[in-house]
Amino acid sequence: HQDPARAGPALAQVKALAQDHLAQIDAKIAGLRAMRDTLADLVDACHGDSRPDCPILKDLAAKHHG
């Protein structure tokens, strides 16, 4: 059984650690949402045929070279 006077600071550290992890998860989610939005825009702009001006390939090429 732990002394309640010492449990307070330990629990505060646990909460701070959990808050930090939550912030990291939120940042990852925001990044994934941004990537999803970009990909959705590219998919919408793609005609899906043999046209030489594929927006998906153009975007990938620009990111690879730039």
Disulfide bonds with the S-S distance in Angstrom:
none
